[in-house]
Amino acid sequence: MTTEILSLAKYLASSRSEFTLLEMNQYLSRKYEEKDLHAVLKPHFYDLDLFCSADYKCTKLVKGPLPSDEGIISELEEFFKNPELPLSMEKLIEAYIERSCGKNWHKGETATQIRENIVKQKEEYWKGEGKGKEKVKVKGESRYPMIRVISYLLYHFPVYFCQYQYLLLELFKGGVLMNKMSIVDVGSGPGTITLSTLDFLRKLQDIYSRNKMDVKLNIRIGSIEHELENIRCYRELTSGFLLSGNANILNSNITIDESVHSPVETAPVPGDVDLMIFSNVLAELRSLPHERADVVERIASVSKNPTLIIIEPADLDNSKALRVSQHALIKKGFNVYSPCSFIWGRLCSGINCWSFQEPGNIKVPGFMEKIADTEDSYRYLNTDMKFSSVILRKDRLTKHAYRAKGKIMALSNLKKHIKKHINVAVSVMSGNLGDEKTFVSKICDGTASFPCYAVMPVYHMSENNRALIDAGYGDIIEISGTLVRENVEQSSFNLFITRNTIVNIVG
Ligand SMILES: C[S@@+](CC[C@H](N)C(=O)[O-])C[C@H]1O[C@@H](n2cnc3c(N)ncnc32)[C@H](O)[C@@H]1O
């Protein structure tokens, strides 16, 4: 039956812009209920370029960027003012924990075991045991076989879930997200990135619907993961999210493929993928940072025009390692969409670069509050979003197209201009690294082999230079009339910003 239905759907999809599932019965050897036809065709909607609505009307989907304008963007940005795990997601996670550890998971002996495991996971991480080494599983380690996953959900999941949406927002604003997208979540863990993507699309569809915009989505999400217990959790949470009424994503056909159970190094190469995410996974590979580029390149090798997102923790080692992998990927033909802009058209070395984004804190989710309801509660609270990332493409598309022009000096020349006033154009590559009295931003134009900072005492802040504070991570600013100072102890350079220095955001 499937073959006949499928070939008819293929024919209709290629010859009409719209048809109903009921109409199909005119051409089939027997009659089917619409819901049965829908069930047969659902896994094929993506390949057929079809969108089929809840009332069984099918439309040919023409692939294009998701529409955005200032109004849509500002409604979407509202969510980012108070970042938090949506209630539907909190409930889903908590229900999962309850199914695994019982209703009283946050009390008594069970809570103690979970807390111990959270602390152990953090210690392993800082000792580097998560990086490049198999985790040793002790038999009978816990009454709860999924305790590692549960600890991850309680402690790491909320921040990683929320921070990833900043990158989706950036891609949305840049017109890079499509109405038809194939996505692969590599090293998916319990489903952080997949669930975050679904939540982002849900928010977007709610906004479109409020604005009476009919935007049909056809999304296919695949994943690669080498730990079976993560795959089980992924399956349960993603299907649970799609099934739960209050998490419904309007106007969308979503297909979640069964996870590929394999190390990413040897996993089958996915077909043509639009968006590929490696979130907190590269640092766990056995290979050296520059070799990780081979793993990424192989996984993206069949994709015609993929967007690759790599996210790593913000600590010195992982952050620097990410830039080395990034550099190796550039050498393989990828280009950086963001956050780095090569303002002088020259590539940087990727060496010794520590740069991360700090969008702020998320609201403590209810389940985290419960596990932290004990002595030393700070050990179980994790709300600080801080991450290093890069977005790569193969087609030279970049977030900012700005190039240095006019009387602007490259940062590589600072040594020759110590104690002089100069003009530069740079990307802002950090939040405030100083304190409330002195604003310090890491800056980069891709030319210097030493760290450079813009330093502004707050008493020098004026209308002329405010843009330094307003600039977002990765934004490009021109600084005119800044004093060059060398910091010999730190082997770095500071550009001193006074009330007369002019700062403008240019990209
Ligand atoms: C820190 S978790 C990140 C999970 C998720 N991406 C997130 O951001 O929350 C790293 C995940 O990568 C998986 N992983 C580590 N090495 C892997 C490999 N070589 N192949 C596939 N998955 C791997 C781990 O099992 C784990 O689920």
The ligand as an ORCA input file, in Angstrom:
! r2SCAN-3c Opt
* xyz 0 1
  C      28.714     17.697     26.873
  S      27.605     16.674     26.017
  C      26.774     17.835     24.967
  C      25.376     17.419     24.673
  C      24.587     18.452     23.873
  N      25.132     18.631     22.562
  C      24.564     19.750     24.637
  O      25.112     20.749     24.160
  O      23.994     19.778     25.719
  C      28.639     15.856     24.855
  C      27.901     14.771     24.113
  O      28.719     14.323     23.038
  C      28.703     12.905     23.021
  N      29.962     12.473     22.434
  C      31.205     12.597     22.943
  N      32.103     12.097     22.100
  C      31.417     11.639     21.030
  C      31.793     10.997     19.829
  N      33.051     10.736     19.562
  N      30.823     10.681     18.954
  C      29.523     10.957     19.208
  N      29.113     11.547     20.338
  C      30.041     11.892     21.235
  C      28.580     12.519     24.480
  O      28.101     11.216     24.636
  C      27.605     13.565     24.972
  O      26.303     13.179     24.783
*
